Amino acid sequence: MVTRAEVLILGLTAGVVGSLVGGLMLGIGLGLVVQNVHMGWLLVLPAAPVAGLLGYALARKLANRLPKPQ
């Protein structure tokens, strides 16, 4: 069974990891775009979805620990 503490840690971890990865992609990508390196858009555009997918992956990992319904 998943406890409240594990759900809390999931939320904190997903928020921190998502912010770091998304923020780095956004920052580096915008830095490249400002310098007229248009390949930076390849980092800027998927920054938010990639950050969300990391949280989704962590939630799926925790959900796999739940007992299977019969």
ABEGO torsion letter per residue (X at the ends): XBBAAAAAAAAAAAAAAAAAAAAAAAAAAAAAAAAGBAAAAAAAAAAAAAAAAAAAAAAAAAAAABBBBX
